[in-house]
Amino acid sequence: MRAFELREKEEMVGEDLREKVRERYAGVARAVRDAGEDGGTSCCGPSCCGPESGALEVDMTGGSYSEAERRELPRLAADASLGCGNPVALASLSPGEVVLDLGSGGGIDVLLSARRVAPGGKAYGLDMTDEMLTLARENREKAGAENVEFLKGEIEAIPLPDGHVDVVISNCVINLSADKKRVLGEASRVLKPGGRFAVSDVVFLGDKDALPAEILRKVELWTGCVAGALARSEYEALLAEVGFEDISVEVTHTYPPELVDGLGGPEDVEALVASAFVRARKPE
């Protein structure tokens, strides 16, 4: 197959995946808004990062958000979180800094960040899903956060100028992209020299070949935060390739073999999937 034909095929696969992810997260936003403040629907708890049907009761967040942090926010911001960690705690934000959240969803990490960079700082949230952006902007108004801006766009093409932010955060979103190298390159581009990359994401601890190829190809697994994950070594290599340094991938908690078994994987597979804090720095 000629090079341009291969690129065209890859772009078609990536666009199809993007639409599946968009549909999935639009549905979550609608469900949260329909449930309202007293509806009791929460995606910070079990199974929200699982497939839409047959989801397992697995808490991908690992209890990362404290009760004090939840009380800082409108309830619907926390309800719409589909993360696997707490990148705000990881990022060590300071007043006056500018922070960007890739795939900001209902705005939980943006709103938490906005409080920590005030006064003088700003928090951006970037999301491609209209329904999530609507929910996030409503949450911004409820929180009275004046130093917050939500942008529509894709994490593979960040609509901000070069060297604009001090910190890039993300919560279980980069694994959903079909072009992770481009995402990491864009993160580096918008960071100031010396800027920090601090994300929570899902990683494979071992060899992804332990799972059958047909399992990894299932789109519902991509939208469920599992099959799109990189191996830890792959993540480190891609960050280095786009120019980051001081790279580390710290596992915060692993998921039981039943997570893979329940998705149609082999019954004897050991725990391969984990949440991790991924840190790196753009050179000065």
ChimeraX attribute file (.defattr): number of C-alpha atoms within 10 A of each C-alpha:
attribute: neighborCount
match mode: 1-to-1
recipient: residues
	/A:1	6
	/A:2	6
	/A:3	8
	/A:4	9
	/A:5	10
	/A:6	11
	/A:7	12
	/A:8	11
	/A:9	12
	/A:10	14
	/A:11	14
	/A:12	12
	/A:13	12
	/A:14	15
	/A:15	14
	/A:16	14
	/A:17	19
	/A:18	20
	/A:19	13
	/A:20	16
	/A:21	21
	/A:22	19
	/A:23	14
	/A:24	17
	/A:25	22
	/A:26	19
	/A:27	16
	/A:28	25
	/A:29	26
	/A:30	16
	/A:31	16
	/A:32	25
	/A:33	19
	/A:34	11
	/A:35	15
	/A:36	14
	/A:37	14
	/A:38	8
	/A:39	13
	/A:40	12
	/A:41	20
	/A:42	20
	/A:43	22
	/A:44	24
	/A:45	21
	/A:46	17
	/A:47	20
	/A:48	25
	/A:49	27
	/A:50	24
	/A:51	19
	/A:52	16
	/A:53	7
	/A:54	10
	/A:55	16
	/A:56	18
	/A:57	14
	/A:58	17
	/A:59	18
	/A:60	28
	/A:61	26
	/A:62	19
	/A:63	13
	/A:64	16
	/A:65	16
	/A:66	9
	/A:67	9
	/A:68	8
	/A:69	12
	/A:70	15
	/A:71	10
	/A:72	14
	/A:73	19
	/A:74	19
	/A:75	20
	/A:76	28
	/A:77	30
	/A:78	26
	/A:79	26
	/A:80	28
	/A:81	25
	/A:82	29
	/A:83	30
	/A:84	31
	/A:85	27
	/A:86	25
	/A:87	28
	/A:88	24
	/A:89	15
	/A:90	16
	/A:91	19
	/A:92	13
	/A:93	21
	/A:94	17
	/A:95	15
	/A:96	15
	/A:97	19
	/A:98	25
	/A:99	30
	/A:100	30
	/A:101	28
	/A:102	28
	/A:103	25
	/A:104	30
	/A:105	34
	/A:106	31
	/A:107	32
	/A:108	30
	/A:109	28
	/A:110	32
	/A:111	28
	/A:112	18
	/A:113	31
	/A:114	26
	/A:115	20
	/A:116	19
	/A:117	20
	/A:118	19
	/A:119	13
	/A:120	12
	/A:121	20
	/A:122	24
	/A:123	28
	/A:124	24
	/A:125	28
	/A:126	25
	/A:127	24
	/A:128	22
	/A:129	23
	/A:130	16
	/A:131	20
	/A:132	27
	/A:133	23
	/A:134	17
	/A:135	20
	/A:136	27
	/A:137	19
	/A:138	17
	/A:139	22
	/A:140	24
	/A:141	12
	/A:142	14
	/A:143	14
	/A:144	11
	/A:145	19
	/A:146	13
	/A:147	20
	/A:148	23
	/A:149	18
	/A:150	21
	/A:151	17
	/A:152	16
	/A:153	17
	/A:154	17
	/A:155	23
	/A:156	19
	/A:157	12
	/A:158	20
	/A:159	14
	/A:160	16
	/A:161	10
	/A:162	14
	/A:163	15
	/A:164	16
	/A:165	24
	/A:166	22
	/A:167	27
	/A:168	26
	/A:169	27
	/A:170	27
	/A:171	27
	/A:172	29
	/A:173	24
	/A:174	25
	/A:175	22
	/A:176	23
	/A:177	22
	/A:178	20
	/A:179	15
	/A:180	20
	/A:181	18
	/A:182	16
	/A:183	20
	/A:184	22
	/A:185	18
	/A:186	19
	/A:187	29
	/A:188	27
	/A:189	20
	/A:190	21
	/A:191	26
	/A:192	19
	/A:193	16
	/A:194	16
	/A:195	24
	/A:196	27
	/A:197	28
	/A:198	25
	/A:199	30
	/A:200	28
	/A:201	28
	/A:202	34
	/A:203	29
	/A:204	23
	/A:205	18
	/A:206	14
	/A:207	11
	/A:208	16
	/A:209	8
	/A:210	12
	/A:211	17
	/A:212	12
	/A:213	12
	/A:214	9
	/A:215	16
	/A:216	18
	/A:217	12
	/A:218	14
	/A:219	17
	/A:220	21
	/A:221	20
	/A:222	24
	/A:223	26
	/A:224	23
	/A:225	26
	/A:226	25
	/A:227	25
	/A:228	24
	/A:229	28
	/A:230	22
	/A:231	19
	/A:232	21
	/A:233	14
	/A:234	13
	/A:235	22
	/A:236	20
	/A:237	14
	/A:238	17
	/A:239	26
	/A:240	17
	/A:241	13
	/A:242	18
	/A:243	15
	/A:244	24
	/A:245	18
	/A:246	13
	/A:247	17
	/A:248	18
	/A:249	19
	/A:250	14
	/A:251	18
	/A:252	16
	/A:253	17
	/A:254	18
	/A:255	17
	/A:256	15
	/A:257	17
	/A:258	19
	/A:259	20
	/A:260	23
	/A:261	15
	/A:262	13
	/A:263	18
	/A:264	13
	/A:265	19
	/A:266	16
	/A:267	11
	/A:268	10
	/A:269	14
	/A:270	15
	/A:271	16
	/A:272	20
	/A:273	26
	/A:274	23
	/A:275	26
	/A:276	24
	/A:277	23
	/A:278	25
	/A:279	24
	/A:280	23
	/A:281	24
	/A:282	24
	/A:283	15
	/A:284	7
